[in-house]
Amino acid sequence: MPILGIETSCDETACGIVDSDGHILANVVASQIETHAPYGGIIPELASRAHIVNIHKVVDQAISESNVKLSDLEAIAVTNGPGLAGSLLVGLNFAKGLSASLGIPLLGVNHLEGHVSACFIEDEKFNFSKNDIFPSISLIISGGHTELVLMKEYDSFAMLGQTRDDAVGEAFDKVSRILGLGYPGGPIIENWAKRSMKKNYKLPRSWLKDDSEFSFSGLKTATKNLAYEKIYRNNLSQDQIALEISEISNAFQESVLDVLLNKSISIAKKYDCKNILVSGGVAANGYLRSNFEKNNDINAIFPERKYCTDNGIMIACRGLIDFMNKSFSNPESIKINPQLNIK
């Protein structure tokens, strides 16, 4: 009983297929990085137009790779929020048309819950029987989100706190622009930080009084000021500029990790959770992964890197949970919600 998942919340046109046992049958992603890189970020109109061009191709390729027929599908899961309105509309309208033509259920999936589901993919299979890990804290970190969520089971989500301003992935992108490094900022900053000679530049940490909430706007400004002090106000050689960029990148990355790790551990202890599920695009950061995983205070669970960024598999997996629970809605009642959040 294959479930097809469609993801178009931002700039990735993606389709994934899983069977009722959770085996991954296909995973196809059409990236738009080259389209948006010249602008240093996502241009919503360009993103939605690219989805229109790509979605048929991506779904057709996923069907071909899975060796199943359209008539074999049992349900279609599609992201209906949060995300860019135009992008969401492309995916939802395509999914509605496909489900109607096949006469099968349509499942609206919260994009954030999809990211969390990616933590349970092991050896190309979605494992939905690990009930012993609950309750768990879920840290969702991406270009648009930084949130701490309490999970008591696979389909039980309770928002504890989130960022008050910039998401952590957004902060990476903005700092990358400040340093003139390009887009996307996450992997670029990580690579530059590896070159650091550890000058011990110190950037601020925004702890806030509430351990469940974050703020990265001040860190972004402090990084900008440091860049002006060390780079832009001086007449440096290219080698000197490269050295300063690596040191600033390292200082920024260390500040981000310090806050994410310590706040997550604090909240996990508060709710008596032994596990922290870390998902979203920023969860692919190697520095962050290694420091979470070697910390003895918690057990950190990450998706494979290929399932950290937006993909259709995570949507299909989350949809599979609703399908097994027979949580169906009238397709006409499923609307896009760009501001959708975890309750």
N, C-alpha and C positions, 0 to 999 in steps of 0.2 A: 504494500500500500504506500506508494511514493507520495511525498509531500514536496511541492515546489515552492521555493521562497524567492521573493523579489525584493531587492533593496535599491532604492533610488533617493535616499534622503538628502544627499549632498552632491558629491561629484563622482561617485562610483556607480556605474550601472552594473548590477550584479544579480546573478541567479544561481541558486543552489538547490540540489535535490537530495533528500534523505528518504530512506525507507522506514517502515513502521518500527523496525528494530534499532533505528538510529544510524545505520550504515550510510556513509556519505557516498552518493552515486555520481555527483557532478558538482563542480564549483568553478564558475566562470565569472571573471571580473573585467570590465572595460574601464581602464583608468583615464582620467582627464587631466593628469598632472601637467602634461605638456601644454594643454590648452590654457591653464590658469597660471602657470609659472611666470610668464612675463608680467603679470599684474601683481604678483606677490601674495595672492589669495584668491578665494573663490569668487567668480563673477556669476551671480545667480542666473541671469538670463542665458549666459553661455552654457551653464550647467544643464538647464532644463532642455535647451535645444539639442545638446549632445545626447541626453537620455532618449529623446525621441528617435534619434538616428540609431542608437545602439541597442535599444531594448529588444527589438525583434531578433537581432543577431545573437545577443547574449542568451536569450531563452532558447532559440533554435540550437545553439551550440551545446547548451546544457542538456537538452533532450537527447541530442546525438551522442554525447559522451556517456550519458547514463544508461544507454541501451534500453530505455523504456519508451513507450509511446505516450502521446498526449492522452489517449483514451485510458491509459493505466493510472493516471493521477487520481488520487483520492481527495485532495484539497489543495488550495493555493493560499499561501501565507504572504502577506505584503506589508511593508512598512507604511504606516499611516501617520507617523509622527514620532518624535519631533524632527524638524529639518526645514529645508527650504521649500516654500509653498509650491513653486513651479515644479521642482524636482519630484516632490511627493505626488503631485497630481499625475505626472506621467506614469509613474509606477502603479498607482492605485487604479487609474482608468484602464490601463492595460490589463491588470489583474482582474478587474471586474468583468471586462469583456471576455477574457479567457475562461473565467469560472462560469459565466453565463452560457457560453458556447458549449462547454463540456458538461454543464449541469452538476457541478461539484461545489462544495462549500468554499467560502472565502473567509479567511481569518485575518483580521487586522492586528498587526504586531507593533508593540512599542519598540522603537529602535534601541533604546537603552536596555530594555530587557533582553533584546537580541544579543547585544554585546556581552551581557552576563552569561547567557547560555553558551557562548563560545568557550567559557572556562571548563565546560564539561565534555569537550571533544577530546578524545584520547584514541590514538591509533586509528584515525579516520572513522571514528564512531562516536556518536552522541550518547554519553552514558547518563541516563536519567534515573538511575537506581542508587545513587550515592547519598541516600538520605541521612547517613550517619554524620555528614559534614555540617548539618544544620543544627542550630542557627549559625549563620556566617555573616560577616560584614562584606559588602561589595563596594569596592572603590572603582568608579567609572571615570576614566580620564581620557579625554579626546579633544579634538579641536573646538568643540562647542560645549563640552560638559566637564564638570569636575564635581562629583557627587559621592556621598557616602550613603549606602542603603543597607538596611537590615533585612536579611532573608531568613525566613523560618522554614521555607520549603521552595520547591522549584518555581511555583507560581505565586509566591507570597513576597511582596516587595513593600517596604515602608521607608520613605525618604527620611533621612536623619538630618542632612545638611548639604549645602552646595556652595559654589563660589558666589561671592557677592558682586563680582565684576568680571574680569577676564577668566575664561577657561584656561587650563594649563597648556593645552595644545595651541590655543590662540596666543598665549604669551610666548611660546617657542617661536611661532611664526613672526610675531612682531619684533622680537629680539633679533631674529635672523635678518629681518629687513633693516633694523638699526645698524647691524654690522655689515650690511651689504652682501649677504651670503645667498640670498635666494629663497625659493619655496620648493617643497615644504620644509619648515624650520626644524622640526623634530630630529630627523636623521642627520641633517646638516650640522646642527649645534652639537649633537652627540659626537660626530666624527671630529669636529674641531676641538672639542673638549679632550679627546684622547691625546692630542698633541701637547697638552699643557705641561709646563715644567714646574707647576705648583708654586706660583709666586705668592700664593695665599691671599689673593684678593678676596675680600669678604663683602658679600652682599646681604642685605637685610632679609629676615624671615618675618612674615606676617602671621603671627600665631593666633591672634584674635582671642577673645575670652571664651568663645564657644568652640570646643574641639571639633565639632562636626562641620564647621564652615571654613571657607577659604577666601583668600584675596591675593591676586597676583598683579594687580595694577600698579601698586607701589614698587614691587620688585622690577617690573618693566621700566618704570621711570628711573629707578636707581641704576639699572643696567645701562640705560641711555646716558645718564650723567657720567658713569664710569667710562663709557666709550668715548665721550667727548673729552674727558680729562686725559685719558691715556692715548687716544688715537687722533681725534679730529682737531685738537688744539696744538698738535705737535707736527713737526716736519720729519716724518719717519720714513725709513726705507721700506721697501716691500717686505723684506724679511722681518723687520721690526713690527710692521703692521700685522703680519701673520702671527707672530708671537703673542701680541696683545690680544688679538681676536681669540686665540686658543685659551688664553688665561681668563678672559671675560666669559667665554662660553662655559668653561669649567666652573667658574664661580656661580654663574647663573644656574647651571644644572645641579650643582651641589645644594643650592638654596631650595630649589624646587623639590628635590628628593627629601631633604631634611624635613620639610613641612608635610609632604605627603605621607612619609613613613611614620613619623611620630604621631601625627593626628590619627592615622588609621589604627595604629597600635592602641592609642588611648581609648578610642571608641570601641575597639574590639574587647578590651578589658572591661569597659563600662557595661557592655551588654553580654559579658561572659561568653565571647565567641573565640574559638581557637583558630579559625580560618579566616583569611582575607582573600576574596576573589578580586583580582585586579584585571580590568578589561578596558577596551577602547584603544584607539590608535596609539596613544602615548605608552600603553603597556608593552609596546614593542621595543621601547628604549632599553638597551642592554645594561647600561649603568644602573637604571632603576630596578630592573629585574634581578640583577646580581645582588644588590644591596637588600632588597626585600627578602630574597630567598635565603641569604646567609644570616638573617636576623633570627635569633633563637627565641624571641618572645612570641612569634606567631608562625603559622604555616601559611605561606603565600602560594596561591594557585593562579597561574597565568595561562591564557590560551597559547597555542602555538603562534608564532609571530604572524604567519599568513592569515590567521583568524582574528588578529587584533584590529586591523583596519576593516572598514566596511565591506561586508560580503553577504551573499545570499544564503549561505549555509546557516549562519547564525539566526537568520529570520525563519528559515525552514525548521530549524531545531526548536525555536521558541513556539512556532506554530504547531509543531508536533505535540507539545505538551497540551495545548488547548484542544487539539484534535482528539487526543486520547481521553481528555476530560469532557468531551462533547460540548465545549464552550463555543457554540456557533452563534453568529449574529446574522440578521438579515443584511445581505450585501449592500442594500440601499442605505442602511443605517451607518455604514462605515464611511466616515469622512476623514479628510486630511486634518491634522491638527499640528501646525508648525510649532506650537508651544507645549505640546504634550509632555507631561513629566510623569515620573513614578509617584504614585500616591503614598 
